[in-house]
Amino acid sequence: ETHSFKAHDMAISGLALHPTKPVIATVSDDTKWRLWSIPEGECVMTGHGHDMWIGGCGFNPEGTRLTTGSGDTTVKVWDFGEGTCMHSFSDHSHPVWDVAWHHSGQLVASASMDNTSKLFDLGSMRCRSTFRGHNDSVNSISFLPYSNVIATCSADKSIMLWDIRTGLSVQSLLGHVNAINCVTFDLCGELLASCDAYGVVKIWDVRRGGVEAGHWDYEPHPVNSVSFDASGACLAVSSNDGTVKMLEVEKGVATELSGHDDGVQAALFSRDGDMLISASSDSTVKVWS
């Protein structure tokens, strides 16, 4: 069973799941973000204010705000109550690929093509820290759940873990031999998944000091993003070949979902695991159940 709807006029670049409601956010090369009810695909809200493509988005823990990172180099925070942009951070010197919220709802982290990631404080509306260590574009950023640790991945083929309190790197994970597109934790904070531009997906065991715990190869198609379901047992793998692969982590078996006409940029499981939502460069969102 699939619901499909056209969400934007151009490629969709990112997707986020509302923390409590059956709502998703999409961001696009068309410079807009939109909120949709799922599975119907009814547009709830549209926001615009960026001057270029939007690369990533995320809901705050309360589900009252959205943050977006854009090719215009800004990180913006939007308030749904006001329906407006409440703040725009312009500290990066190059496009911003990805954004993530801290569990407190007071801090937003960003990943940029300027080789840095940054931490923004919504109390003072200032950049609190800049994380320097990658020597190429930082493509994705993710918080270890309920902690002060972030993971970043880069075109320099490395993953770095950082302590946001000190601003320092605590670990590097090496093993990819191509630019890494995405890094994400499972909800328990036990596993970290990553994927690269040549279709390699890796899983790392966070509890055991970040040792590599799994490796899958979907070459030659780049894997654009990876995302765990709530249990951490299944990984959604968004491929540039237009498919989403549902990978059972323990068994290493994948089920393939095909239907998009262009590369899949992001795919997320609903909280209850009953739905998988995918977003593609073909401008559509598909809800698989």
C-alpha positions in Angstrom: 0.0 0.0 0.0 1.5 3.3 -1.1 0.3 6.9 -0.9 2.2 9.2 -3.2 2.1 13.0 -3.5 4.0 15.7 -5.3 5.4 17.9 -2.5 7.5 20.5 -4.3 8.3 22.0 -7.7 11.9 20.8 -7.5 13.9 18.0 -5.9 13.2 17.2 -2.3 16.4 17.3 -0.3 15.4 16.5 3.2 12.7 15.1 5.4 11.8 15.2 9.1 9.3 13.5 11.3 7.1 15.4 13.8 7.8 14.2 17.4 4.2 13.6 18.3 1.8 14.1 15.4 1.4 12.3 12.1 3.1 15.2 10.3 6.3 15.4 8.3 8.4 18.3 7.1 10.0 18.4 3.6 12.6 20.8 2.3 13.5 21.3 -1.3 15.7 22.8 -4.0 12.7 25.2 -4.6 13.8 27.1 -1.4 10.6 26.2 0.5 9.8 24.0 3.5 6.4 22.4 3.9 4.5 20.5 6.5 2.3 17.5 5.5 -0.2 15.3 7.3 0.5 11.7 6.6 -0.4 9.4 5.0 -2.9 11.6 3.1 -0.4 14.2 2.0 -2.4 17.2 2.9 -0.3 20.4 3.0 -0.5 22.0 6.5 1.9 24.8 6.1 4.5 26.3 3.7 7.4 28.4 4.6 9.8 30.5 2.5 12.6 32.9 3.3 15.7 31.2 2.1 17.4 32.5 -1.0 18.7 29.2 -2.2 18.0 25.4 -1.9 17.4 24.0 1.6 19.5 21.0 2.4 18.1 19.7 5.7 15.5 20.3 8.4 14.5 19.1 11.9 11.7 19.6 14.4 12.4 20.7 17.9 11.5 18.1 20.6 8.2 19.8 21.3 7.3 19.9 17.6 6.6 23.7 17.8 9.6 24.8 15.7 11.5 23.8 12.6 15.1 24.5 11.8 16.5 24.6 8.2 19.9 24.8 6.7 20.4 26.2 3.2 22.7 26.9 0.2 22.3 30.6 1.1 24.7 29.7 4.1 22.1 30.4 6.8 20.5 28.3 9.5 16.9 29.5 10.1 14.6 28.7 13.0 10.8 28.8 12.3 8.0 29.1 14.8 4.7 27.5 13.8 2.7 29.6 16.2 3.9 32.8 14.6 4.2 31.2 11.2 7.5 33.1 10.7 11.2 32.8 10.8 12.2 33.7 14.4 15.9 33.8 13.8 18.4 33.5 11.0 22.0 32.5 11.9 24.6 33.6 9.2 27.8 32.3 10.8 28.7 29.8 8.1 30.7 31.0 5.1 29.4 28.2 2.8 26.2 26.2 2.2 24.7 24.3 5.1 23.8 20.7 4.4 22.2 19.5 7.6 20.8 20.6 11.0 20.0 18.8 14.2 18.3 19.7 17.6 19.7 19.0 21.0 17.2 17.2 23.3 16.9 20.4 25.4 15.3 22.2 22.5 17.6 25.1 23.2 20.5 24.2 20.9 20.8 23.6 17.2 23.8 22.0 15.4 24.7 22.5 11.8 26.9 20.9 9.1 28.4 23.0 6.4 30.5 22.9 3.2 32.9 25.4 5.0 34.4 22.2 6.7 32.9 23.1 10.1 29.9 22.3 12.2 28.5 24.8 14.6 26.3 24.9 17.7 23.7 27.7 18.0 22.1 28.8 21.3 18.5 29.8 21.0 18.6 31.5 24.4 21.3 34.0 23.4 20.6 33.6 19.6 24.4 33.3 19.1 26.8 30.7 17.8 28.2 29.0 20.9 30.8 26.7 19.4 32.5 25.9 16.1 33.8 22.4 15.6 36.9 22.3 13.5 38.7 19.1 12.5 37.3 17.9 9.1 39.3 19.0 6.1 36.4 18.8 3.6 32.7 19.5 3.5 30.7 18.4 6.6 27.7 16.6 5.1 25.6 15.4 8.0 25.2 15.9 11.7 23.4 13.9 14.4 23.1 14.0 18.2 23.6 10.9 20.3 20.1 10.8 21.9 19.8 12.5 25.3 23.5 13.4 25.4 26.0 16.1 24.7 27.7 14.2 21.9 27.3 14.9 18.2 28.5 12.9 15.3 29.6 14.5 12.0 30.6 13.0 8.7 32.5 14.5 5.9 33.7 14.4 2.3 37.1 13.8 3.9 35.8 10.1 4.4 35.8 10.4 8.2 33.2 10.4 11.0 34.0 12.5 14.1 32.4 12.5 17.5 32.4 15.7 19.5 31.6 16.9 23.0 29.5 20.0 22.7 30.5 21.2 26.2 34.2 21.4 25.3 33.9 21.9 21.6 36.5 19.2 21.1 36.6 16.0 19.1 36.5 12.8 21.3 36.8 10.2 18.5 37.3 9.6 14.8 35.8 6.6 13.0 37.7 5.6 9.9 36.8 2.9 7.4 34.9 4.6 4.5 37.0 5.2 1.4 34.6 7.6 -0.2 32.8 10.9 0.8 30.3 10.1 3.6 26.8 11.5 2.9 25.0 10.8 6.2 25.5 9.7 9.8 22.7 8.8 12.3 22.3 7.2 15.7 19.6 4.7 16.7 17.2 5.9 19.4 19.0 3.9 22.2 22.3 5.5 21.2 23.9 2.1 20.8 24.5 2.1 17.1 25.7 4.6 14.5 25.0 4.1 10.8 26.8 5.8 7.9 26.7 5.7 4.1 28.9 7.0 1.3 29.0 8.2 -2.2 29.9 4.8 -3.6 27.0 3.0 -1.9 28.7 1.6 1.1 26.7 1.4 4.4 28.4 0.8 7.7 27.2 0.3 11.2 29.4 1.1 14.2 28.9 -0.1 17.8 28.9 3.0 20.0 29.0 1.1 23.3 32.1 -0.8 22.2 34.1 2.3 21.4 32.9 2.7 17.9 34.1 -0.6 16.4 32.7 -1.4 13.0 29.8 -3.8 13.4 28.4 -4.2 9.9 29.2 -3.4 6.3 27.0 -3.5 3.2 27.8 -2.6 -0.4 25.2 -1.2 -2.8 27.7 0.1 -5.3 27.9 1.9 -7.7 24.9 4.0 -6.7 25.5 6.5 -3.9 23.5 6.1 -0.7 22.1 9.5 0.2 20.9 8.8 3.7 20.3 6.1 6.3 17.8 6.1 9.2 16.9 3.5 11.9 13.4 2.5 12.9 12.4 3.0 16.6 13.8 -0.4 17.6 17.1 -0.1 15.9 16.6 -3.4 14.2 15.9 -2.0 10.8 17.7 0.6 8.7 16.2 2.5 5.8 18.8 3.0 3.1 18.0 5.8 0.6 19.7 5.1 -2.7 20.4 7.2 -5.7 19.0 4.4 -7.9 15.5 5.4 -6.9 15.0 2.6 -4.3 14.7 2.4 -0.5 16.2 -0.7 1.0 14.9 -1.8 4.4 17.9 -3.5 5.9 17.5 -5.9 8.8 20.6 -5.1 10.7 21.1 -8.5 12.6 20.4 -10.7 9.6 21.9 -8.4 6.9 18.8 -9.0 4.7 17.3 -6.2 2.7 13.8 -5.7 1.3 13.7 -3.2 -1.7 11.0 -0.7 -2.2 10.9 0.8 -5.7 8.6 3.4 -7.3 10.5 6.7 -7.3 11.6 8.0 -10.7 14.8 9.6 -9.4 17.3 9.2 -6.5 15.8 8.9 -3.0 17.2 11.6 -0.8 15.7 10.6 2.6 13.5 7.9 4.2 12.2 7.7 7.7 10.2 5.2 9.7 7.1 6.4 11.6 7.4 6.1 15.4 5.2 3.0 15.5 7.1 1.4 12.6 3.9 1.0 10.6 4.9 3.4 7.8 8.1 4.3 5.9 8.1 7.7 4.3 10.5 8.4 1.4 11.4 11.7 -0.4 13.0 11.9 -3.8 14.6 14.1 -6.4 11.5 13.3 -8.4 9.7 15.9 -6.1 7.4 13.3 -4.6 6.9 11.8 -1.2 5.8 8.2 -0.9 4.2 6.7 2.2 4.7 2.9 2.3 2.6 0.8 4.8 
